[in-house]
């Protein structure tokens, strides 16, 4: 595997804590730590070495310190920069622990009740900065002063940090997020995709003149201007099923046709617009992921293992035919001879010659995402990203260890994590 260059996109709109030192303001956000001066200019943004969500920030024993879910980290200056060092449990200051909501509200009102009410921003935390008041909210960082209120959090950020799907469409990256909708990266930054009825996106997939968007409220196509709902009568949801009434569409994949999966199974639509549901070909009740290679598709179920089809015939693999469990989280295929199944907590299993076997050596067995590309298998787990070339190698520099989506190909890998999007490029 060639060397990888990383580009990270995170969302810092959610401001959790503020700390001022002279003319500098430190902001703990949903996407790392930001540093601002009194003019509102962002001087620095720290992501590497930190979990995506930083809860508190301050100074402890002379070192800049942040509170995170796992405890606290202190910045250790080094000749060639520095690094974040975990503090022992007994070293963690009380202020590094997140405040409950009632304590947070009392602190806000005690600092500056008039300014907070004036801001009308639903503030979470405030701190003085020069002659103004810095106000942290879930929609960014604001400065409030005699001349009014202005937002200083940079514009054009990715719409959300929990990335559940990513694809390239007409050369541009499109992502879906867990709780902040979908957006596209243009030359001037990220722009939201409007017209979706929900903020919960499960997957995105480019297909010619449109982007398909799987949501918790149905399936949509976006043509660059408008998002159109795919009518239910085409078979992409299943209100006609007497047993289940659920609109969530979970996975998308493009082979020689578009494949869609929802709770009760796969659906395909070919280039002529012909839809087909394969409900009678599968028997599971929770289908989450799908992979397509040419005319073949592999479907992952949480209760019925893995199913393979060429669009005409089906084969099924579960615990009775060699898999360790019927709960499969992710699937991938290379279009030649191999396919892979990622399990809930028993690693990755490879299909060759009609048999599944476990691939040993993976440091984390809780699989969330799989993809094949750049002549390697990419594995997203709860605890990191790994690439299998001549063995598993960890990919460092992610904004969050949990990897929920992988799209590999054309010299890059799009990595959707709980802390942002990472673009890996071979160099």
N, C-alpha and C positions, 0 to 999 in steps of 0.2 A: 504494500500500500504506500502510495506517495504521501508526502507531507501534506497536512491539511491546514488551510487558512480559515479562521473563524470570524464571522460577522454576527453580532448579537443584537437583537431588537427586543427591548423590554418596555413596559409601560410603567411610568412613575407617577401617574395621576393620583393614586391613593397615597396621601401623606399621613404617616402614623405618628411622627414625633419631630420636634424641632429643637435645635440647640444653637445658641449664638456665642461667638467668641470675638469680641471687638467688631470688626467690619465684616466678619464672615458668618454665614448661616449654613448650618448642616441640617439636611432633611432626610429622615428615615422614611423610605417609600416602599411601595409594592414592587419596585424594580431596582433596589440597591440604595446607595447613599448619594445624595447630590450636595454640591457645595455652591453657594451663591454669594455675591458681594452686595453691598448696599444699593447698587443701581438695579439689582434684579438680574444681573447677568450670571448665567450658570458657568462656573469656573471649572468644575470637575464632576464626573459621574463615575462612581465606583460600583462595579458589578462583580468582577472576577474575585473569587475567593469568598464571596458572600452568598447566602441563600437568597432567593429572589425577594422574599418578604423580610424587611428589616423593621422591627417594631419600635425600637427606641435608639436614641443616640445621645452621647454626652462624653464627658472626660472623666476618667477614673485612674487615679494614681499616675497622673501625668500623661496618659495615653488616650487617644480617641477610642471610644468603646461603643459598641452597638449591641443591643439586645435582640436576639432572634428566638425562634421557637425552641431551639435546642439548648439555649443558654445565652452566652455572651462571647463576643470576639473583640480583641484589642488590636489596633494597628501598630505593627512593629516596623519602624523605619529600618531600611537596609541600604547599603551603599548603592545598590542598583535599583532603588525603588522602595519596596516594602511588602508586607504580607499581613493578612489577618490571622491572628493566633487565638485559638480557643482558650477561654479562661476556665480554670478549675471551678467546680461548683461553689466552693467556699469563697472564691474571689469575685463572684458575680455581685455587683452592687444592687441595692434594692431598686434603684430607679430603672435599671435595665429590664426589670420584669414589667410586662404590659399591664396598664391600669384597667380595671373594670370600667364599664360604661358610666356608672354613677360617679365614681371618682374623677373620671375624665371630664364630665360635665361640670362638676364643682370646680375643678382646676381652671377651666375655661372662663367661667363666670367670675372667678376670683381675680384673674389677671386683667381682663379688660371687657367687662360686660357691655359697655356702650359700643365699642368697636366691633365686638362679635355680632351684636344685633344689627349694626349698620351693614356689615358685610353681606348678610342674607345668603350665606354660602353653605350652611350646614356644617360649620367648622368642627374639627376634631381636636386641634391643638393650635396654640398661638405662642408667639415669641417676639420680643422687640428686635427691630433691626434698623439702626440709625434713627431717623425721625418717623419711621413707619412701623406698622405692626404686620408681621408675617402670620398668615392664617393658612393652616393646612387643612384640606378637605379631601373628600373622596373623588373630587373632580379637579384636583390640582392644587398648586401653591399660589397664594395671592398676597400682594402687598396692599395694605389699607392705610391711607394717609389723608392729609388735608385736601389733596387733589383727587381723591376718589379711590377706587379699587381697580387693580390691574393684575391679571394672571401672569406669572413669570415662569411657570412650568412650560417647557418648550412645546410648540405645536408640532403636528405631523407625526406623533408617536403611533406605534402599533396599537390597535384598538384594545387589546387585552393581553395580559401576560400568560394566561393559561391557554396554550395553543393546542387545539384538538384536531386540526387539519391544515394542510398546506399544499399548494400546487402552483405551478407556473402556467399562466394563460397569456398568450400573445407576448411572451417575454417578461411579463410582470408577475410578481409573487402575490398570491391571494391566500389569506389565512382565515380560518374560523376559530373562534374562541369559546371557552366553556360558559362564560357569563357576560361577554361584551360584544357579541355579534361577530360580523365578518368585515374584513377590510382589504384593500389592495394597495400595494406600494407603487406610487407614481414618482416622477422625477422630483417633485417638491415634498415628498413625504407620504405617509400613510393616510388613506381616505376611507371612511366608513362606507360600506355597502348598505344603502337605505332600502326600505320597503319590506324588510323581513319582520314577521310578527313576533319573533322571539329572539332573545339574546343568546340562547343556548344552541351552539352549532356543534354537530357531531362529526362532520367531515366535509371536505370540499374536493372537487375533481374537475379539471379543465377538460373540455371536449369541443374542439372546433370553435364555433362562434359563440359559445356560452360557457359559463361556469355553473356546474351543478352544486347545489348546497343542501346537505342533509341536516335537518334541524329537529328539535324536539316537537315541532308543530308542522311537520310535513316536509315535502321535497320541493325545491325551487330551482329555477334557472335564472341566471343573471347575465344579461347581454352587454354589460358595460354601462347601461343606463337605467334599466328597470329589472326588478326581481319579480318573476311570475311564478305563481304556485302551479305545480303539476296537478291536474284534477285527480281526485281520488278514484274516479271511475276507470282510470287507466291501470289501476291495480297496484299503485305504489304504496298504498296503505291498505288496511284490511278491515274496514268496518263491516264488510260482508261476511267476516268470520264470526260464527256464533259464539266462539269461545273467548275471543280477545277483541277489545275495542281500544286501540292505542294508535296514535298518529306518529310516533317517533320513528324517524328514518336514521339508521345507525352508520352504515358504511357505503362507500362508493369505490368503484374500480373500473378502469377502462382497458379493455382488450380489443377484440374485433367488434365488440359492442359495449354499451354501458351496462354495468351491473350495479344493482342497488340491493341493499339488505335492510330489512326491518326486523321486528321481533319474531315474526312467524316464518321468515325465510327469504330467499333471493327472488329478485325480479330482474329481467333483462329487457333492454330496448335496443333494437338494431338500427342501422343507419337509415332504414326506410321508415322508421317510426313505429315499428311493430313491437308492442309490449307483450311480455309473457311472464306470468307468475308460476313458480314451480312449487306451489304449496304441497302438492301430493307427492313430490319427489323427495321431500325431507320431512322429518318428524320432530325436530326440536321446537322449543318454545322461546328461544332467546338467541337470535343471530346477531352478532356484533361486528364482525369484520369479514372482508372479502378481498381476494387478490385475483387478478386476471392476467393471463399470459397468452396472447394470441387468442385462439378459440376456446381455451380452457379457463375454468374458474375454480377456486378453492374457497369454501365458506366455513367460517368458524362459528361454533355455537357454544353457549355456556352450559348446555345440558345434553348435547348429542354429538360431541366430538367434531370431526371435520368431514365435510362432504366435497367430492370432486365431480365436475361435470364438463362435458364437451358441448353442452347444449342439447344433446340427444339422450345420452345415457348418464347414469349416476352411480358413484361408488361411495360408500360410507366407512369411516374409520372411527372407532371409539375405544373405550377401555377393554372391550371384548376382543378387539383385533390388534392389540399391541400398544395403544396409547396408555399413559399412566392414569388418565382421568378423562371424563367427558367434558370438562370445563376448559375450553380453548379460548384464549384471549386474542390471538392474532395469527395470521397466516401470511405466507409469502411464497413466490415461485420464481424460477429462473427461465421458464419457457423451454428448457432443454430436457433435463432429466430429474430435477430435484424440486421438492417443495418442503416447506418448514411449517411446523405448528408450534406456537408459543403458548405455554400452559400457565395456569394461575400461579402455581408455586412449585412446578417441577421442571423448569427449564425449557429448552428448545429441543424439538424432536424433528429429525430429518427423514423425509420419505424418499427412498430409492428402491426401485425394483419391486414396488408393491409392499414394502415393509417400512415401518417407522422405527427409528433407533434414536436414542438420546445422544445429543452432542455434549460431551464432557468438557469441563474446564471453564464454564461460564461462572463468573463470580457471584451473580445474582440470579436466582431461579424464578423470580416473580416477573413475568414477561408482560409488557404492555403494548409493544409495537414491533413489527418486523418489516423489512424490505430487502430486496436484492437489487444491487446496482453497483456500478464501478467495479465489477468482477469480485464482489464481496457481499457477505451477508451482514446486514446491520440489525442490531438487536437493542431495542429500547426497553429498559427495565425500571422497576420502582427505584432502583439505586444507581442508575447511570446508563450511559450509552457505550456499547461495545461493538467492535467490528471484527468479523472473523475472516482472516486472510489465511495465514498459516498458524492459526491459533487466535484466541480472543485477546484483543487489545482495547483498553479503556480509552475513551475520548475525553480529554480534559477541557476545562474552560466553560462548561455549561452553566447557565444562570440558575438551574435547578436540576437535581439529579433525576427526577421522574420524567421519563420520555414517553409521551402518549401518541406521537405520530411521526412517521418516517416516510420520506419520498426521495428515493435515490435515482440518479440518472443525469445524463448530459453534463458530466463533470462536477456535480454538486450533490449534496444531501441536505434536504430541508428537514430540520429537527424541531418538532413541536414539544416543548416542555411546559411544566407548570409555572415556569418563571419567565418564559419568553420564547422567541423563535431564534434558532441558530442556523446560519447558512454555512455549511462546510464546503469548501472548494479545494480541489486537488491542485497542488502547485508543483 
